[in-house]
Amino acid sequence: MTKEVIIIIADDDAGHVRLIEKNLVRAGLHNPIQRFENGQQVLDFFAERNQGGAAKDASYLLLLDIRMPQVDGVEVLRQIKADAELKKIPTIMLTTTDDPREVERCHALGCSNYIVKPVDYEKFSEAIKQLGLFISLVQVPELRARQP
């Protein structure tokens, strides 16, 4: 039996997070969701595996905004993909930044997908519903316990 994927949303815009959550549910997803307001919180969560942070033997999928306080999404992506175990986490950049250089940089660092948040509410809702359908089909590996 495959375990349910925990969706991590890292975005400092509470309104965007509510829209993402609402439209993932509308797409039929009922996965647990954890929210972080900045990149440092995400890095701390994964650094504390086995000590109250990310659970060992759990599967995660990361929805990552680029423009966040403390540590931006690109740096989070770089650090996640540099870790031998964490690099397995599918990481989807979900951001308002549509600069082609940023898109290329994120793909070079190892993001799974790069989605530009539409400004229009209806288009944004539809994009998240489509993302929900994608998430419902993707297979995600489990994290193993951090070796001492």
PyMOL CGO cylinders between C-alpha atoms (Angstrom):
from pymol import cmd
from pymol.cgo import CYLINDER

trace = [
    CYLINDER, 0.00, 0.00, 0.00, 1.42, 3.39, -0.92, 0.3, 1, 1, 1, 1, 1, 1,
    CYLINDER, 1.42, 3.39, -0.92, 1.39, 6.10, 1.71, 0.3, 1, 1, 1, 1, 1, 1,
    CYLINDER, 1.39, 6.10, 1.71, -0.43, 9.36, 1.18, 0.3, 1, 1, 1, 1, 1, 1,
    CYLINDER, -0.43, 9.36, 1.18, 1.75, 12.16, -0.13, 0.3, 1, 1, 1, 1, 1, 1,
    CYLINDER, 1.75, 12.16, -0.13, 2.08, 15.14, 2.20, 0.3, 1, 1, 1, 1, 1, 1,
    CYLINDER, 2.08, 15.14, 2.20, 1.90, 18.38, 0.24, 0.3, 1, 1, 1, 1, 1, 1,
    CYLINDER, 1.90, 18.38, 0.24, 4.12, 21.17, 1.48, 0.3, 1, 1, 1, 1, 1, 1,
    CYLINDER, 4.12, 21.17, 1.48, 3.20, 24.68, 0.37, 0.3, 1, 1, 1, 1, 1, 1,
    CYLINDER, 3.20, 24.68, 0.37, 5.90, 27.29, 0.87, 0.3, 1, 1, 1, 1, 1, 1,
    CYLINDER, 5.90, 27.29, 0.87, 4.41, 30.70, 0.10, 0.3, 1, 1, 1, 1, 1, 1,
    CYLINDER, 4.41, 30.70, 0.10, 4.28, 33.90, 2.13, 0.3, 1, 1, 1, 1, 1, 1,
    CYLINDER, 4.28, 33.90, 2.13, 0.99, 35.04, 0.54, 0.3, 1, 1, 1, 1, 1, 1,
    CYLINDER, 0.99, 35.04, 0.54, -1.82, 33.67, 2.72, 0.3, 1, 1, 1, 1, 1, 1,
    CYLINDER, -1.82, 33.67, 2.72, -4.41, 34.42, 0.02, 0.3, 1, 1, 1, 1, 1, 1,
    CYLINDER, -4.41, 34.42, 0.02, -2.52, 32.34, -2.55, 0.3, 1, 1, 1, 1, 1, 1,
    CYLINDER, -2.52, 32.34, -2.55, -2.20, 29.50, -0.06, 0.3, 1, 1, 1, 1, 1, 1,
    CYLINDER, -2.20, 29.50, -0.06, -5.96, 29.49, 0.63, 0.3, 1, 1, 1, 1, 1, 1,
    CYLINDER, -5.96, 29.49, 0.63, -6.67, 29.43, -3.12, 0.3, 1, 1, 1, 1, 1, 1,
    CYLINDER, -6.67, 29.43, -3.12, -4.20, 26.60, -3.64, 0.3, 1, 1, 1, 1, 1, 1,
    CYLINDER, -4.20, 26.60, -3.64, -5.68, 24.54, -0.80, 0.3, 1, 1, 1, 1, 1, 1,
    CYLINDER, -5.68, 24.54, -0.80, -9.28, 25.19, -1.89, 0.3, 1, 1, 1, 1, 1, 1,
    CYLINDER, -9.28, 25.19, -1.89, -8.62, 24.25, -5.51, 0.3, 1, 1, 1, 1, 1, 1,
    CYLINDER, -8.62, 24.25, -5.51, -6.61, 21.15, -4.67, 0.3, 1, 1, 1, 1, 1, 1,
    CYLINDER, -6.61, 21.15, -4.67, -9.64, 19.95, -2.70, 0.3, 1, 1, 1, 1, 1, 1,
    CYLINDER, -9.64, 19.95, -2.70, -11.90, 20.84, -5.65, 0.3, 1, 1, 1, 1, 1, 1,
    CYLINDER, -11.90, 20.84, -5.65, -9.65, 18.66, -7.79, 0.3, 1, 1, 1, 1, 1, 1,
    CYLINDER, -9.65, 18.66, -7.79, -10.39, 15.76, -5.44, 0.3, 1, 1, 1, 1, 1, 1,
    CYLINDER, -10.39, 15.76, -5.44, -7.22, 15.80, -3.34, 0.3, 1, 1, 1, 1, 1, 1,
    CYLINDER, -7.22, 15.80, -3.34, -7.53, 15.33, 0.39, 0.3, 1, 1, 1, 1, 1, 1,
    CYLINDER, -7.53, 15.33, 0.39, -3.83, 14.94, 1.14, 0.3, 1, 1, 1, 1, 1, 1,
    CYLINDER, -3.83, 14.94, 1.14, -2.42, 16.43, 4.31, 0.3, 1, 1, 1, 1, 1, 1,
    CYLINDER, -2.42, 16.43, 4.31, -1.02, 19.90, 3.65, 0.3, 1, 1, 1, 1, 1, 1,
    CYLINDER, -1.02, 19.90, 3.65, 1.68, 21.67, 5.62, 0.3, 1, 1, 1, 1, 1, 1,
    CYLINDER, 1.68, 21.67, 5.62, 2.26, 25.37, 5.06, 0.3, 1, 1, 1, 1, 1, 1,
    CYLINDER, 2.26, 25.37, 5.06, 5.43, 27.37, 5.54, 0.3, 1, 1, 1, 1, 1, 1,
    CYLINDER, 5.43, 27.37, 5.54, 5.66, 31.15, 5.17, 0.3, 1, 1, 1, 1, 1, 1,
    CYLINDER, 5.66, 31.15, 5.17, 9.32, 31.34, 4.22, 0.3, 1, 1, 1, 1, 1, 1,
    CYLINDER, 9.32, 31.34, 4.22, 12.11, 29.25, 2.83, 0.3, 1, 1, 1, 1, 1, 1,
    CYLINDER, 12.11, 29.25, 2.83, 14.01, 29.00, 6.11, 0.3, 1, 1, 1, 1, 1, 1,
    CYLINDER, 14.01, 29.00, 6.11, 11.06, 27.21, 7.72, 0.3, 1, 1, 1, 1, 1, 1,
    CYLINDER, 11.06, 27.21, 7.72, 11.12, 24.61, 4.90, 0.3, 1, 1, 1, 1, 1, 1,
    CYLINDER, 11.12, 24.61, 4.90, 14.86, 24.05, 5.28, 0.3, 1, 1, 1, 1, 1, 1,
    CYLINDER, 14.86, 24.05, 5.28, 14.53, 23.75, 9.06, 0.3, 1, 1, 1, 1, 1, 1,
    CYLINDER, 14.53, 23.75, 9.06, 11.66, 21.26, 8.69, 0.3, 1, 1, 1, 1, 1, 1,
    CYLINDER, 11.66, 21.26, 8.69, 13.73, 18.94, 6.49, 0.3, 1, 1, 1, 1, 1, 1,
    CYLINDER, 13.73, 18.94, 6.49, 16.92, 19.46, 8.52, 0.3, 1, 1, 1, 1, 1, 1,
    CYLINDER, 16.92, 19.46, 8.52, 15.08, 18.21, 11.60, 0.3, 1, 1, 1, 1, 1, 1,
    CYLINDER, 15.08, 18.21, 11.60, 14.13, 14.84, 10.14, 0.3, 1, 1, 1, 1, 1, 1,
    CYLINDER, 14.13, 14.84, 10.14, 13.91, 12.28, 12.92, 0.3, 1, 1, 1, 1, 1, 1,
    CYLINDER, 13.91, 12.28, 12.92, 13.71, 15.11, 15.50, 0.3, 1, 1, 1, 1, 1, 1,
    CYLINDER, 13.71, 15.11, 15.50, 10.19, 16.46, 15.13, 0.3, 1, 1, 1, 1, 1, 1,
    CYLINDER, 10.19, 16.46, 15.13, 10.53, 17.77, 11.56, 0.3, 1, 1, 1, 1, 1, 1,
    CYLINDER, 10.53, 17.77, 11.56, 9.90, 15.80, 8.40, 0.3, 1, 1, 1, 1, 1, 1,
    CYLINDER, 9.90, 15.80, 8.40, 8.88, 12.23, 9.13, 0.3, 1, 1, 1, 1, 1, 1,
    CYLINDER, 8.88, 12.23, 9.13, 11.07, 9.40, 8.00, 0.3, 1, 1, 1, 1, 1, 1,
    CYLINDER, 11.07, 9.40, 8.00, 9.37, 7.01, 5.62, 0.3, 1, 1, 1, 1, 1, 1,
    CYLINDER, 9.37, 7.01, 5.62, 6.94, 9.73, 4.50, 0.3, 1, 1, 1, 1, 1, 1,
    CYLINDER, 6.94, 9.73, 4.50, 6.39, 11.00, 0.98, 0.3, 1, 1, 1, 1, 1, 1,
    CYLINDER, 6.39, 11.00, 0.98, 6.41, 14.73, 0.30, 0.3, 1, 1, 1, 1, 1, 1,
    CYLINDER, 6.41, 14.73, 0.30, 5.66, 16.96, -2.65, 0.3, 1, 1, 1, 1, 1, 1,
    CYLINDER, 5.66, 16.96, -2.65, 6.83, 20.59, -2.44, 0.3, 1, 1, 1, 1, 1, 1,
    CYLINDER, 6.83, 20.59, -2.44, 4.98, 23.54, -3.97, 0.3, 1, 1, 1, 1, 1, 1,
    CYLINDER, 4.98, 23.54, -3.97, 7.51, 26.34, -3.75, 0.3, 1, 1, 1, 1, 1, 1,
    CYLINDER, 7.51, 26.34, -3.75, 7.11, 30.07, -4.34, 0.3, 1, 1, 1, 1, 1, 1,
    CYLINDER, 7.11, 30.07, -4.34, 10.23, 31.96, -5.38, 0.3, 1, 1, 1, 1, 1, 1,
    CYLINDER, 10.23, 31.96, -5.38, 9.74, 35.34, -3.72, 0.3, 1, 1, 1, 1, 1, 1,
    CYLINDER, 9.74, 35.34, -3.72, 9.69, 34.66, 0.02, 0.3, 1, 1, 1, 1, 1, 1,
    CYLINDER, 9.69, 34.66, 0.02, 11.31, 36.31, 3.04, 0.3, 1, 1, 1, 1, 1, 1,
    CYLINDER, 11.31, 36.31, 3.04, 14.47, 35.05, 4.76, 0.3, 1, 1, 1, 1, 1, 1,
    CYLINDER, 14.47, 35.05, 4.76, 15.39, 32.38, 2.20, 0.3, 1, 1, 1, 1, 1, 1,
    CYLINDER, 15.39, 32.38, 2.20, 13.90, 32.52, -1.29, 0.3, 1, 1, 1, 1, 1, 1,
    CYLINDER, 13.90, 32.52, -1.29, 12.51, 29.55, -3.17, 0.3, 1, 1, 1, 1, 1, 1,
    CYLINDER, 12.51, 29.55, -3.17, 15.45, 29.22, -5.53, 0.3, 1, 1, 1, 1, 1, 1,
    CYLINDER, 15.45, 29.22, -5.53, 17.83, 28.78, -2.59, 0.3, 1, 1, 1, 1, 1, 1,
    CYLINDER, 17.83, 28.78, -2.59, 15.46, 26.26, -0.98, 0.3, 1, 1, 1, 1, 1, 1,
    CYLINDER, 15.46, 26.26, -0.98, 15.39, 24.36, -4.28, 0.3, 1, 1, 1, 1, 1, 1,
    CYLINDER, 15.39, 24.36, -4.28, 19.20, 24.45, -4.51, 0.3, 1, 1, 1, 1, 1, 1,
    CYLINDER, 19.20, 24.45, -4.51, 19.64, 23.07, -0.99, 0.3, 1, 1, 1, 1, 1, 1,
    CYLINDER, 19.64, 23.07, -0.99, 16.92, 20.41, -1.33, 0.3, 1, 1, 1, 1, 1, 1,
    CYLINDER, 16.92, 20.41, -1.33, 18.38, 19.13, -4.60, 0.3, 1, 1, 1, 1, 1, 1,
    CYLINDER, 18.38, 19.13, -4.60, 21.92, 19.11, -3.15, 0.3, 1, 1, 1, 1, 1, 1,
    CYLINDER, 21.92, 19.11, -3.15, 20.88, 16.63, -0.44, 0.3, 1, 1, 1, 1, 1, 1,
    CYLINDER, 20.88, 16.63, -0.44, 21.20, 12.96, -1.43, 0.3, 1, 1, 1, 1, 1, 1,
    CYLINDER, 21.20, 12.96, -1.43, 17.87, 11.99, 0.15, 0.3, 1, 1, 1, 1, 1, 1,
    CYLINDER, 17.87, 11.99, 0.15, 15.82, 15.18, -0.23, 0.3, 1, 1, 1, 1, 1, 1,
    CYLINDER, 15.82, 15.18, -0.23, 16.55, 15.52, -3.93, 0.3, 1, 1, 1, 1, 1, 1,
    CYLINDER, 16.55, 15.52, -3.93, 13.93, 12.80, -4.53, 0.3, 1, 1, 1, 1, 1, 1,
    CYLINDER, 13.93, 12.80, -4.53, 11.15, 15.16, -3.42, 0.3, 1, 1, 1, 1, 1, 1,
    CYLINDER, 11.15, 15.16, -3.42, 9.19, 16.39, -6.44, 0.3, 1, 1, 1, 1, 1, 1,
    CYLINDER, 9.19, 16.39, -6.44, 9.47, 20.17, -6.31, 0.3, 1, 1, 1, 1, 1, 1,
    CYLINDER, 9.47, 20.17, -6.31, 7.08, 22.34, -8.28, 0.3, 1, 1, 1, 1, 1, 1,
    CYLINDER, 7.08, 22.34, -8.28, 7.86, 26.02, -8.52, 0.3, 1, 1, 1, 1, 1, 1,
    CYLINDER, 7.86, 26.02, -8.52, 4.52, 27.84, -8.25, 0.3, 1, 1, 1, 1, 1, 1,
    CYLINDER, 4.52, 27.84, -8.25, 5.27, 31.52, -8.63, 0.3, 1, 1, 1, 1, 1, 1,
    CYLINDER, 5.27, 31.52, -8.63, 4.35, 34.81, -10.29, 0.3, 1, 1, 1, 1, 1, 1,
    CYLINDER, 4.35, 34.81, -10.29, 7.85, 35.07, -11.76, 0.3, 1, 1, 1, 1, 1, 1,
    CYLINDER, 7.85, 35.07, -11.76, 7.78, 34.33, -15.48, 0.3, 1, 1, 1, 1, 1, 1,
    CYLINDER, 7.78, 34.33, -15.48, 11.33, 35.47, -16.33, 0.3, 1, 1, 1, 1, 1, 1,
    CYLINDER, 11.33, 35.47, -16.33, 12.75, 32.86, -18.75, 0.3, 1, 1, 1, 1, 1, 1,
    CYLINDER, 12.75, 32.86, -18.75, 16.15, 33.03, -16.99, 0.3, 1, 1, 1, 1, 1, 1,
    CYLINDER, 16.15, 33.03, -16.99, 14.46, 32.14, -13.69, 0.3, 1, 1, 1, 1, 1, 1,
    CYLINDER, 14.46, 32.14, -13.69, 12.58, 29.26, -15.33, 0.3, 1, 1, 1, 1, 1, 1,
    CYLINDER, 12.58, 29.26, -15.33, 15.83, 27.93, -16.82, 0.3, 1, 1, 1, 1, 1, 1,
    CYLINDER, 15.83, 27.93, -16.82, 17.72, 28.34, -13.54, 0.3, 1, 1, 1, 1, 1, 1,
    CYLINDER, 17.72, 28.34, -13.54, 15.08, 26.42, -11.56, 0.3, 1, 1, 1, 1, 1, 1,
    CYLINDER, 15.08, 26.42, -11.56, 15.04, 23.57, -14.08, 0.3, 1, 1, 1, 1, 1, 1,
    CYLINDER, 15.04, 23.57, -14.08, 18.85, 23.46, -14.03, 0.3, 1, 1, 1, 1, 1, 1,
    CYLINDER, 18.85, 23.46, -14.03, 18.71, 23.13, -10.23, 0.3, 1, 1, 1, 1, 1, 1,
    CYLINDER, 18.71, 23.13, -10.23, 16.28, 20.22, -10.52, 0.3, 1, 1, 1, 1, 1, 1,
    CYLINDER, 16.28, 20.22, -10.52, 12.71, 21.44, -10.16, 0.3, 1, 1, 1, 1, 1, 1,
    CYLINDER, 12.71, 21.44, -10.16, 10.13, 18.98, -11.45, 0.3, 1, 1, 1, 1, 1, 1,
    CYLINDER, 10.13, 18.98, -11.45, 7.86, 21.65, -12.96, 0.3, 1, 1, 1, 1, 1, 1,
    CYLINDER, 7.86, 21.65, -12.96, 7.61, 25.41, -13.12, 0.3, 1, 1, 1, 1, 1, 1,
    CYLINDER, 7.61, 25.41, -13.12, 4.12, 26.93, -13.05, 0.3, 1, 1, 1, 1, 1, 1,
    CYLINDER, 4.12, 26.93, -13.05, 3.45, 30.65, -13.33, 0.3, 1, 1, 1, 1, 1, 1,
    CYLINDER, 3.45, 30.65, -13.33, 0.56, 31.79, -11.14, 0.3, 1, 1, 1, 1, 1, 1,
    CYLINDER, 0.56, 31.79, -11.14, -1.96, 33.53, -13.38, 0.3, 1, 1, 1, 1, 1, 1,
    CYLINDER, -1.96, 33.53, -13.38, -3.04, 36.95, -12.13, 0.3, 1, 1, 1, 1, 1, 1,
    CYLINDER, -3.04, 36.95, -12.13, -6.69, 36.29, -13.05, 0.3, 1, 1, 1, 1, 1, 1,
    CYLINDER, -6.69, 36.29, -13.05, -8.58, 34.48, -10.24, 0.3, 1, 1, 1, 1, 1, 1,
    CYLINDER, -8.58, 34.48, -10.24, -10.44, 32.07, -12.55, 0.3, 1, 1, 1, 1, 1, 1,
    CYLINDER, -10.44, 32.07, -12.55, -7.28, 31.15, -14.45, 0.3, 1, 1, 1, 1, 1, 1,
    CYLINDER, -7.28, 31.15, -14.45, -5.39, 30.68, -11.18, 0.3, 1, 1, 1, 1, 1, 1,
    CYLINDER, -5.39, 30.68, -11.18, -8.16, 28.43, -9.84, 0.3, 1, 1, 1, 1, 1, 1,
    CYLINDER, -8.16, 28.43, -9.84, -8.16, 26.37, -13.02, 0.3, 1, 1, 1, 1, 1, 1,
    CYLINDER, -8.16, 26.37, -13.02, -4.35, 26.05, -13.00, 0.3, 1, 1, 1, 1, 1, 1,
    CYLINDER, -4.35, 26.05, -13.00, -4.43, 24.71, -9.43, 0.3, 1, 1, 1, 1, 1, 1,
    CYLINDER, -4.43, 24.71, -9.43, -7.21, 22.24, -10.27, 0.3, 1, 1, 1, 1, 1, 1,
    CYLINDER, -7.21, 22.24, -10.27, -5.04, 20.93, -13.12, 0.3, 1, 1, 1, 1, 1, 1,
    CYLINDER, -5.04, 20.93, -13.12, -2.09, 20.73, -10.72, 0.3, 1, 1, 1, 1, 1, 1,
    CYLINDER, -2.09, 20.73, -10.72, -4.30, 18.74, -8.34, 0.3, 1, 1, 1, 1, 1, 1,
    CYLINDER, -4.30, 18.74, -8.34, -5.06, 16.24, -11.09, 0.3, 1, 1, 1, 1, 1, 1,
    CYLINDER, -5.06, 16.24, -11.09, -1.36, 15.91, -11.80, 0.3, 1, 1, 1, 1, 1, 1,
    CYLINDER, -1.36, 15.91, -11.80, -0.53, 15.41, -8.11, 0.3, 1, 1, 1, 1, 1, 1,
    CYLINDER, -0.53, 15.41, -8.11, -3.19, 12.70, -7.82, 0.3, 1, 1, 1, 1, 1, 1,
    CYLINDER, -3.19, 12.70, -7.82, -1.36, 10.67, -10.48, 0.3, 1, 1, 1, 1, 1, 1,
    CYLINDER, -1.36, 10.67, -10.48, 2.31, 11.21, -9.61, 0.3, 1, 1, 1, 1, 1, 1,
    CYLINDER, 2.31, 11.21, -9.61, 4.25, 8.54, -7.71, 0.3, 1, 1, 1, 1, 1, 1,
    CYLINDER, 4.25, 8.54, -7.71, 6.45, 9.95, -4.96, 0.3, 1, 1, 1, 1, 1, 1,
    CYLINDER, 6.45, 9.95, -4.96, 9.26, 8.08, -3.17, 0.3, 1, 1, 1, 1, 1, 1,
    CYLINDER, 9.26, 8.08, -3.17, 9.47, 7.98, 0.63, 0.3, 1, 1, 1, 1, 1, 1,
    CYLINDER, 9.47, 7.98, 0.63, 12.23, 9.73, 2.53, 0.3, 1, 1, 1, 1, 1, 1,
    CYLINDER, 12.23, 9.73, 2.53, 14.50, 7.46, 4.51, 0.3, 1, 1, 1, 1, 1, 1,
    CYLINDER, 14.50, 7.46, 4.51, 15.73, 8.27, 7.97, 0.3, 1, 1, 1, 1, 1, 1,
    CYLINDER, 15.73, 8.27, 7.97, 18.70, 10.63, 8.10, 0.3, 1, 1, 1, 1, 1, 1,
    CYLINDER, 18.70, 10.63, 8.10, 21.87, 8.70, 8.78, 0.3, 1, 1, 1, 1, 1, 1,
    CYLINDER, 21.87, 8.70, 8.78, 23.74, 9.84, 11.89, 0.3, 1, 1, 1, 1, 1, 1,
]
cmd.load_cgo(trace, "trace")
